[in-house]
Amino acid sequence: MPIPELTPDGLLPPGVHECTFAEVRERFGRFCLGHPGRHVLVERLRAFLAEARTTPAIAWLAVDGSFVTAEPDPGDIDLVLALRADHDFQSELRPFEYNLLSRRRVGTRYGFDVLVGAEGTPALARHMEYFQLTRDGRAKGILKVTP
């Protein structure tokens, strides 16, 4: 199902909208003359997803932030990383996995804010609920992408 049209407020309609990275890039990653932010952010997201494909721990991610709005020059992407329910949180992470799951590392390397939770847990549900609200408490949508 394609990404729905934005609301008159420039937001995704409420809900979790499943899509591919190609759909995200087509819809939100186009370069706009005088507004390079979209192109820069979509390239960072492409690189993050390429790395995410190298670890089986990540089941899917939710994409949010001004990037998925009508903002002409968005400043950020926020992510929720859903780890597979069978992920062993007690195991030692390999360096490339740590680089994808650490809030600090993701922020430094990609400029994204990230929250992490395992599928089916209250923590993941809270993260998803949090990102589906505007700062003033209105419901909005987010995108769900599988690496």
SEFIMI-967041 format. One line per field, with one value per residue: z, x, y of N, C-alpha, C in turn; residue number from 1. Coordinates in Angstrom, 1 decimal. Layout:
# SEFIMI-967041
nup [Z_...]
neast [X_...]
nnorth [Y_...]
caup [Z_...]
caeast [X_...]
canorth [Y_...]
cup [Z_...]
ceast [X_...]
cnorth [Y_...]
num [NUM_...]
***
This chain:
# SEFIMI-967041
nup [0.0_-0.9_0.5_2.4_1.4_2.8_5.6_5.8_7.6_7.0_7.9_8.3_8.0_11.0_12.3_11.6_8.8_6.6_4.4_1.7_1.6_-0.9_-1.5_0.5_-0.1_-2.7_-2.0_0.1_-0.2_-2.2_-3.8_-3.3_-4.7_-3.1_-0.7_0.7_2.7_2.7_0.8_1.9_4.4_3.4_2.2_4.4_5.8_3.9_4.1_6.8_6.8_5.0_6.7_8.7_7.6_7.8_10.3_12.1_14.3_14.1_13.4_12.1_11.4_12.6_11.0_11.6_12.5_11.3_8.7_7.6_7.0_5.6_5.7_4.1_4.3_6.1_9.4_10.7_11.4_13.2_14.8_15.5_16.6_16.1_17.7_17.0_18.6_19.7_20.2_22.0_24.7_26.6_25.4_24.1_22.1_18.8_17.4_15.0_15.4_17.8_17.0_15.6_17.4_19.6_21.1_21.3_19.4_17.0_16.9_16.6_14.3_12.3_12.9_13.8_16.1_18.2_19.4_21.1_21.1_21.9_19.8_20.6_23.2_26.1_26.2_23.5_22.4_23.9_22.8_20.1_20.4_21.5_19.3_17.6_18.2_18.1_19.3_20.6_21.3_19.3_17.2_14.8_11.9_11.3_9.6_8.7_8.1_6.7_7.0]
neast [0.8_0.6_2.3_0.3_-1.4_-0.4_-1.9_-3.9_-2.4_0.1_1.1_1.6_-1.3_-3.0_-1.6_0.3_2.2_3.1_5.9_8.3_11.9_12.4_9.9_9.8_12.1_11.3_9.0_9.7_12.3_13.2_15.3_15.2_15.6_17.5_16.8_18.4_18.1_16.4_17.5_20.0_19.2_17.8_19.8_21.4_19.6_19.4_22.0_22.0_20.1_21.3_23.4_21.8_20.8_22.7_22.7_21.0_19.4_17.7_14.4_12.5_12.0_10.7_10.0_10.2_9.9_10.7_11.3_9.4_7.2_5.5_7.4_9.6_12.4_13.5_14.8_15.4_15.5_13.7_14.0_12.5_13.7_12.9_13.6_14.1_11.9_13.2_15.7_18.8_19.3_21.3_23.5_26.8_27.3_28.4_30.8_29.7_27.0_26.6_27.0_24.7_22.7_23.1_22.1_23.7_25.8_24.4_23.3_25.6_26.8_24.8_23.1_20.5_17.8_17.1_15.1_15.0_13.5_12.2_10.3_6.8_7.0_6.2_7.8_8.5_6.0_5.3_7.3_6.4_3.9_4.6_6.0_3.9_2.5_2.0_3.9_2.0_0.2_-1.5_-2.7_-0.7_0.8_3.3_6.1_6.7_9.4_11.0_14.3]
nnorth [-1.2_2.2_5.1_7.2_10.3_13.5_15.2_18.2_19.7_19.0_16.6_13.0_10.9_9.6_6.6_3.6_3.3_1.0_0.6_0.7_1.3_2.5_3.7_5.6_7.2_8.1_9.6_11.4_12.1_13.8_16.1_19.5_22.6_25.0_23.9_21.7_19.7_17.5_15.7_15.2_14.0_11.7_10.3_9.7_8.0_5.9_4.9_4.1_2.1_0.3_-0.6_-1.7_-3.9_-5.7_-6.9_-9.4_-8.7_-6.5_-6.1_-4.4_-0.9_2.3_5.3_8.7_12.2_15.6_15.0_13.3_15.0_17.8_19.8_22.0_22.1_19.8_19.0_16.7_13.2_10.8_7.7_4.5_1.6_-1.7_-4.6_-8.1_-10.4_-12.6_-11.7_-11.7_-10.0_-10.1_-10.9_-10.1_-7.3_-7.1_-4.8_-3.4_-3.9_-2.6_0.1_0.5_0.3_1.9_4.9_7.2_6.6_6.4_8.9_10.4_9.4_9.5_11.5_11.0_10.7_8.0_5.3_2.2_-1.0_-4.3_-6.4_-6.8_-6.0_-3.9_-1.6_-1.1_-0.6_1.7_3.5_3.6_4.7_7.2_8.5_8.8_11.1_14.6_17.4_19.0_17.1_16.0_13.4_11.6_10.1_7.5_6.0_2.6_0.6_-2.2_-3.4]
caup [0.0_-0.9_1.6_2.1_1.3_4.0_6.0_5.5_8.5_6.5_8.6_7.8_8.7_12.1_12.1_11.2_7.4_6.1_3.1_1.4_1.5_-2.2_-1.4_1.4_-0.9_-3.7_-1.4_1.0_-0.3_-3.4_-3.7_-3.6_-4.9_-2.0_0.5_0.6_3.9_2.4_0.1_2.9_5.3_2.8_2.0_5.7_6.1_3.1_4.7_8.0_6.4_4.5_7.8_9.5_6.9_8.2_11.6_12.2_15.5_13.7_12.6_11.3_12.1_12.3_10.6_12.0_12.4_10.3_7.4_7.0_7.0_4.4_5.9_2.9_4.6_7.4_10.1_11.5_11.3_14.4_14.5_16.5_16.1_16.7_17.6_17.0_19.9_20.2_20.4_23.3_25.2_27.5_24.6_23.8_20.8_18.0_17.2_14.0_16.0_18.8_16.2_15.1_18.6_20.6_20.8_21.1_18.2_15.9_16.8_16.2_12.9_11.3_13.3_14.1_17.4_18.1_20.6_20.7_21.9_21.3_19.3_21.5_24.6_26.4_25.8_22.0_22.3_24.3_21.8_18.9_20.8_21.7_18.0_16.9_18.7_17.9_20.6_21.2_21.6_18.2_16.5_13.5_11.5_11.1_8.6_9.2_7.0_7.0_6.3]
caeast [0.0_1.5_2.3_-0.9_-1.2_-0.3_-3.1_-3.7_-1.4_1.4_1.5_1.0_-2.5_-2.7_-1.4_1.6_2.1_4.2_6.4_9.7_12.7_12.2_8.8_10.2_12.9_10.5_8.0_10.2_13.8_13.5_16.1_14.5_16.5_17.5_16.5_19.1_18.0_15.7_18.4_21.0_18.6_17.4_21.1_21.8_18.7_19.8_23.2_21.7_19.4_22.3_24.0_20.8_20.6_23.8_22.4_19.7_18.7_16.7_13.2_12.0_12.1_9.7_10.6_9.5_10.6_10.2_11.6_8.2_6.2_5.6_8.4_10.4_13.8_13.4_16.0_15.8_14.8_13.7_13.8_12.3_14.2_12.2_14.5_13.4_11.5_14.1_17.1_19.4_19.8_22.4_24.7_27.7_27.1_29.6_30.9_28.8_25.7_26.5_26.9_23.3_21.7_23.5_21.6_24.8_26.5_23.5_23.2_26.9_27.1_23.8_22.3_19.2_17.4_16.7_14.7_15.1_12.7_12.0_8.9_5.9_7.2_5.6_8.8_8.4_4.6_5.4_8.0_5.6_2.9_5.2_6.2_2.6_1.8_2.8_4.3_0.8_-0.7_-2.4_-2.3_-0.1_1.3_4.7_6.3_7.3_10.2_11.8_15.6]
canorth [0.0_3.4_6.1_8.1_11.8_14.2_15.9_19.7_20.2_18.6_15.4_11.7_10.6_8.7_5.2_3.1_3.1_0.2_1.0_0.3_2.5_3.2_4.6_6.7_8.0_8.8_10.6_12.4_12.3_14.5_17.3_20.8_23.7_25.9_23.1_20.4_18.9_16.2_14.9_14.8_13.0_10.4_9.5_9.1_6.9_4.8_4.3_3.4_0.9_-0.7_-1.2_-2.5_-5.2_-6.6_-7.5_-10.0_-8.3_-5.5_-6.6_-3.3_0.4_3.3_6.6_9.9_13.5_16.5_14.4_12.7_16.0_18.7_20.8_22.0_21.8_19.2_19.0_15.5_11.9_10.1_6.3_3.5_0.3_-2.9_-5.8_-9.3_-10.8_-13.6_-11.1_-12.0_-8.7_-10.3_-11.2_-9.0_-6.8_-6.9_-3.3_-2.9_-3.9_-1.5_1.3_0.7_0.2_2.9_6.2_8.1_6.3_6.7_10.4_11.0_9.0_9.8_12.7_10.6_10.3_6.6_4.6_0.8_-1.9_-5.6_-6.7_-7.4_-5.5_-2.6_-0.5_-0.8_0.0_3.1_4.3_3.8_5.7_8.5_9.1_9.1_12.3_15.8_18.1_19.5_16.0_15.5_12.1_11.6_8.8_7.3_5.0_1.4_0.1_-3.3_-3.2]
cup [0.0_0.3_1.4_2.0_2.7_4.3_5.7_6.5_8.1_7.2_8.0_8.6_9.9_11.7_11.7_9.7_6.9_4.7_2.9_1.5_0.2_-2.2_-0.5_0.6_-2.0_-3.1_-0.6_0.8_-1.5_-3.1_-4.1_-3.6_-3.7_-0.6_0.4_1.7_3.5_1.7_1.1_3.8_4.7_2.5_3.3_6.1_5.2_3.7_6.0_7.7_5.8_5.6_8.6_8.9_7.3_9.6_11.7_13.4_15.1_12.9_11.6_12.1_11.7_12.1_11.0_12.0_11.4_8.9_6.8_7.2_5.7_4.6_4.7_3.1_6.0_8.0_10.7_11.0_12.7_14.1_15.7_15.9_16.8_16.5_17.6_18.4_20.6_20.4_21.8_23.8_26.1_26.7_24.3_22.4_20.1_17.7_16.2_14.6_17.0_18.1_15.8_16.3_19.7_20.2_20.5_19.8_17.0_15.7_16.3_14.7_11.9_11.6_13.6_15.6_17.3_19.4_20.1_21.7_21.2_20.9_20.5_23.0_24.8_26.1_24.3_21.8_22.7_23.3_20.6_19.3_20.9_20.3_17.2_17.4_18.4_19.3_21.3_21.4_20.5_17.6_15.2_13.1_11.4_10.1_9.2_8.0_7.5_6.2_5.1]
ceast [0.9_1.3_1.1_-0.5_-1.2_-1.6_-2.9_-2.7_0.0_2.0_1.0_-0.3_-2.2_-2.5_0.0_1.5_3.3_4.6_7.8_10.5_12.6_11.0_9.1_11.1_12.2_9.6_8.6_11.7_14.2_14.3_15.2_15.5_16.4_17.2_17.1_18.9_17.4_16.7_19.5_20.4_18.3_18.7_21.6_20.9_19.1_21.1_22.9_21.0_20.3_23.0_23.1_20.6_21.6_23.7_21.0_18.8_17.5_15.6_12.7_12.3_11.0_10.4_9.7_10.4_10.1_10.5_10.3_7.0_6.3_6.6_9.4_11.9_13.9_14.8_16.4_14.9_14.8_13.3_13.3_12.8_13.5_13.2_13.6_13.1_12.5_15.5_17.5_20.0_21.0_23.7_25.5_27.5_28.4_29.6_29.9_27.4_25.5_26.4_25.5_22.3_22.0_22.9_22.7_25.5_25.6_23.4_24.5_27.1_26.1_23.0_20.8_19.0_16.8_16.2_14.6_14.2_12.5_10.5_8.1_6.1_6.5_6.5_8.6_7.0_4.7_6.2_7.2_4.5_3.4_5.4_5.0_1.8_2.7_3.1_3.1_-0.2_-1.7_-1.8_-1.8_0.4_2.8_4.9_7.0_8.1_11.0_13.2_15.8]
cnorth [1.2_4.3_7.0_9.6_12.4_14.9_17.4_20.3_19.8_17.3_14.1_11.5_9.6_7.3_4.9_2.6_2.3_0.6_0.5_1.6_3.2_4.1_5.8_7.7_8.8_9.9_11.7_12.8_13.2_15.8_18.5_21.9_24.7_25.2_21.8_19.4_17.5_15.2_14.3_13.7_11.7_9.6_8.9_7.9_5.7_4.1_3.5_2.1_-0.2_-1.4_-2.1_-3.8_-6.2_-7.3_-8.1_-9.5_-7.3_-6.1_-5.6_-2.0_1.4_4.6_7.7_11.1_14.4_16.0_13.9_13.7_16.8_19.8_20.8_21.7_21.1_19.1_17.7_14.3_11.3_8.6_5.5_2.2_-0.8_-4.1_-7.0_-9.8_-11.8_-13.0_-11.3_-10.7_-8.9_-10.6_-9.9_-8.6_-6.7_-5.3_-2.8_-2.9_-2.7_-0.1_1.6_0.8_1.3_4.3_7.2_7.9_6.7_8.2_11.0_10.6_9.4_11.0_12.3_10.4_8.9_6.1_3.1_0.0_-3.2_-5.7_-7.3_-6.9_-4.2_-1.4_-0.1_-0.1_1.5_4.0_4.6_4.8_7.1_9.2_9.3_10.2_13.5_16.4_18.6_18.4_15.5_14.2_12.3_10.3_8.8_6.1_3.8_0.8_-1.1_-3.2_-4.2]
num [1_2_3_4_5_6_7_8_9_10_11_12_13_14_15_16_17_18_19_20_21_22_23_24_25_26_27_28_29_30_31_32_33_34_35_36_37_38_39_40_41_42_43_44_45_46_47_48_49_50_51_52_53_54_55_56_57_58_59_60_61_62_63_64_65_66_67_68_69_70_71_72_73_74_75_76_77_78_79_80_81_82_83_84_85_86_87_88_89_90_91_92_93_94_95_96_97_98_99_100_101_102_103_104_105_106_107_108_109_110_111_112_113_114_115_116_117_118_119_120_121_122_123_124_125_126_127_128_129_130_131_132_133_134_135_136_137_138_139_140_141_142_143_144_145_146_147]
***
